Amino acid sequence: MPTTAATEVRILQAGPGHLSEASDLFDAYRQFYKRPPAPEAVRRYLSARLAKRDSVLFLGYAPSGSSRPTGFVTLYPSLDSLAMKPLWILYDLYVAPESRRHGLARALMNRATQLAGETGASCLVLETAKDNLQAQALYEQLGYQRDELFHRYSLPL
């Protein structure tokens, strides 16, 4: 784990050794979105993601100097067939309530942008709830543009 002053936000890429702390945080995120606690299912899900390397999970440590992460961002690789390049789907961003307003979400988003650049991606894409105005403000400050051309559809299975 990189060492920094306790007043700085720290971001690191999660590996199998971070499974316990990442699982606790991910379960809190799911509960924030009104899902029931599922610690074992969350652990299995994250363990599979890390083992298969089909996603990237960055953990954020608040400036308080805590040894446990209080925020994370997950990214899933995809392809941009028109640009003929990879792209990244920024699927989950969460900062625990006690660590908000300290720059942790911004730092996690910046690390996601750095990954996209390192991998030659055409873009980062994300979705957020229409009423999540605080997150929308951050995304727009970071240069994200709201899609006004396309509607999003999904087919529940």
Buried (B, 14 or more C-beta within 10 A) or exposed (E): EEEEEEEBBBBBEBEEEBBEBBBBBBBBBBEEEEEEEBEEEBBEBBBEBBEEEEBBBBBBBBBEEBEBBBBBBBBBBEEBEEEEEBBBBBEBBBBBEEBBEBBBBBBBBBBBBEBBEEBEBBBBBBEBEEEEEEBBEBBEEBEBEEEEEEEEEEEEE
